[in-house]
Amino acid sequence: MSTKWLGIEKPTAGERDAAWELPAEARTASRARALTGDALRAWHVTTPDVDDIVLMVDELITNAIVHGTGPVRLRLHLDGTRIVGEITDGNPTAPGAPSSPPLLDWSEQGRGLLLVSALASEFGSRPEGRGKTVWFTRLLHTANGNGRTPA
């Protein structure tokens, strides 16, 4: 699996930025989870935020692979107490709005955007050249429930 490190843009004080280009293949979701967890831990983001952000990245990367085209780009941006995750693929079709599955539906498909909408502070999509970017934001927690500034 070829992962292309896209580098860290010149962040300002209190900001961190990381981006990767990943192939559109089945094992990419696993690689994206590992990259995300490593970046968040390096930025001193703690659980439960790490687990929730990794889950959101996993769901959106999986959607990009299943429904998108071409390589997938993953970008994470930490700005003080807020994380922004962006997943870009080559399919311009925006994802549909999340909807609750029918009662007692045990299938695993169709719940990704529902999970993202439950865990994110905000999420949405925007056109991106010939494709789209699906993004989310997440305010970080502290012991007292307020946002925190990682080291």
Secondary structure, DSSP 8 states (H G I E B T S, - for coil): ---EEEE-----TTEEEEEEEE-SSTTHHHHHHHHHHHHHHHTT--TTHHHHHHHHHHHHHHHHHHH--S-EEEEEEEETTEEEEEEEES------------TT---STT-HHHHHHHH-SEEEEEEETTEEEEEEEEE---TTSS-----
